[in-house]
Amino acid sequence: MSTGGALVKTGADTWFFITVDYAFGHALEQDTSDVITASGGKVLGHVFYPLNTPDFSSFLLQAQSSKAKIVAVANAGQDAINSIKQAAEFGIVAGGQRLAALLITAAEVHGLGLEAAQGLVLSESYYWDLNDRTREFGERFFKRTGRMPNMIQAGTYSATLQYLKAVKAAGTKDSDAVAKKLKELPVDDAFTSNGRVQANGRMVTDLYLFEVKKPSESKRDWDYYKLLATVPGETAYLTAANSGCPLTK
């Protein structure tokens, strides 16, 4: 959702979706579309495709013919990798459109390589080269694994660390007492400096809109992103009251 709202603000106000045809893809497209239209943008069309489709050519041709400024792939995993690779082969970005991936991380960008991924727009809640704290954690992770962490890996570390902080603050491992502390304590670590846990249990933190660098712009392995915008947590996520969780009414 943050990708849609942030891009519309830059003038990228017409969209076409290539969406995997099951509940996850439908929800991803719908949530992003709602943000796009609320921000003043317009969805020109979409196409649904079956999970694990190997050939995206017909869908990419429809996206090109739509003349939308943004071609968004509402998928994940191997489907995201295949659709992005084929979008590069079809010259989506080279032809003047922008390609947005709605759920992808630096790990997938690393696997794709900059030649195929260059120009791709995406959102993550963590990037190793954002600031001194993210770089320090990233380098420690790299020394152990030979890879830089993505937002899922850094977020999992942060969640575990925050749980241990909550146990210490509560003085007990009782689940209700720890959950209460988790919702009271700010999250301030290498993953985020201003995170918090809502009453419904959702973690809220800033999200970052990135563009994948061209190969000529990258100075080293894992130097992949250019920061385009920061989306504050209160904008990026629904409030607890609006989340649909009955416990927060």
N, C-alpha and C positions, 0 to 999 in steps of 0.2 A: 504493500500500500504506500509506503514511504517513497518508493521509486516513482510511482505515478504522480503523487502530489508535488514532489520536488522538481520533476522534469517539466510538468506543465508550467510551473513558475518561471522556467527558463525560456518559454515559448514553444516547447514541444507539445502542442496542444491537440494533435490528431493521432489516434492510435488504431492499430490493428493487432488482434490477438491470435496467436497460434497456441491452442489450448489442448492439453491432454484430456481425453473424454472420460473422466470419472470424478467423484465428489471433490477430491483435492484440487484438480485443475479448475473445475467450475467455481469453487469457492475463491481460489486465487484470482481468477479473472474478475469475478463479481466484486470482490472487495476492492481491487485496484480500479475497476471501472467506476465504482461509487466515488472514490477519491478524485479520479480524473474529472468527472462531471461536476462534482462539488467545487473543484478548483477552476472551473471555466473551460475545461477541455472537452473533447468529443471523441467517442469511439466510432470509427467508420465501419468496423466489421470484425468478424472473427471466423475462425474455422476450428472445428473439433477434430481430433485425430485419435485413433486407438493407442492405448499404452503399448510401448515397445515397438513403435513403427520405425522401420529402418530408413525409409525414404520420405523426406520432407519436401521434395521438389515441387509438387503441385501446390502445397500450402504456401511455400515461399513465393511462388509465382503470383498467387492471389494477394499476398501481402505487398508485393512490389506494385501490382496493378492498382491497389487501393490508394497509392500515393500518400499514405499516412506518414507523418514525420517519424513516428515511433513504431517499430515492429516489436511486439512483446511476446516472449516465449513463456507461457504459463505452464511450466513443467519442472522437473528436477531430475537428478541422477543421470543415467545414461541417455535418456531422452533429451535432456538439456544439452549435453555434450554433442550429441549427433545433430541436433537442430542448429546449434551455434556453428559447428564445423561446416555444415551445408550452407548456412547463411553466408559464410565467408566465401564459399565457392560460387554462390550466386551473386556475389557483389552487393549485398544489401547495404553495408556501410560505405563501400566504395562508390555506390550509386547515389549517395546523398541521404539515404534514410539512416536512422539510428536504431540499433538493436538493443533491447532491454531484456535482461534475464531477471525473472521475478524471484527465483530461489536458487542461488549459486554462491559458492565460496571460493576463496583463493586456492583451495585444493584442486577444484575443477579447472580453474584458470591455469594453474600450473600444468595440469594434464593436457589441456588444450594447446598450450603454447601461445606466445604473443602474436605469432603470425596469423593464427585463426581467430584469436580472441580480441585483437586490437579494436578499440572503439566501442566495445561492449560496455553498457551501462548497467550497474547493479548496486544493491545496498547490502552493507554488512554492519554489524554492531561492533566489530573489532577489526583492526588491521595492524599488523605488527609494526609498521613504520609511521604510525600517527604521531607519537610523542616519545619522550624518554622512557616512561613507564612501560608502554607497549613494546618498545624496542628491547628493553631489558628482559622482559618476559619472553619475547620472541627469540632472543638469542639463547636464553637458557633452554627453551624448548628445542631449538635447533641443535644444540650441542648433544642433547639426548637422543633425538630422533632423526636428525639429518633433514628435517623439513620445518618450515615456519608454520605456526599454528593458524588455523582459520577461526572464525567466530564461534563455531560449535565447540572446538577443543578448548579455546580460551574461556568460553562461557561455562563449560563443564567444570573447569578448574576453579573458576570464580564461585560457582554454585556450591561446590564442595567446601571451599574455604569459608564461604559465608555461613554455611550450616554449622561448621565447627565454631565459628565466632558466636553464633546464636546459642549453641550448647553451653559455651563458656559463660555467656551473659546470663543465661537462664539458670545456670548452676545445676542443671539436670538434663537427662536425655528424654524426659517425658515429651511426647510428641506435641501435645497441645501447648505446653510452655515454650517449646522451641519454635513452633509455628508462630506464636505470638511475638517472640523476639525477632524472627525473620521479617515480620511485617513492620517492626518498629525501627530496626537498625538500617542506616544508610549503607549502600554498597559502594565502597571506595577501594578499588584495587587496580591491577593492571588491565583488567577487562573494561572497567568503566569507573569514572570518578564521581558520578552522580546518579547511581542506580537506586531503585527502591522496589519493594515488593508490594503490590496492591493487595487489598482485602480479599480479592478472589484468587490470590496466589500467583498472579502474573508478574513477571519481572519487567520493569520499565526502565529503559535507558535510551540514550541518544542513538540514532542510526545515522550512517554516513553514506552519502551517494558518491559512488566512484565511477570513473571511466578507466578502462584498461588501456595501458600505455601502448604506443607503437614499439616495435622491437628497438628502434633507434633511440627511444627515450629511456629505456631501461638500463640502469647502470650495473646491475648484478642480478643473480638468481633471486627470485621472489620480490624483486622491485617491479611491481605490476600495476599499481593503482595511482591515479591522480584524483585528489579529493575535489569534488564539485560542490558539495553542499553538506551541511550538518542539519539533521532533522531532530529537533528536541523531542525527548521522550513523551512529553504531554501531547505533542502533535502526532507522533508516530503510532501511538497506541490508544485504543478505546479506554475511557475511564472505567473503573470498576462498576460504577452504577449503570453504565451503558453497555456492559460486556455481555449481558444476558444471564449472568450467574445469579441464581435466586438467592444466594446467601448474602449478596451485597445490596439488595433492595432496601 
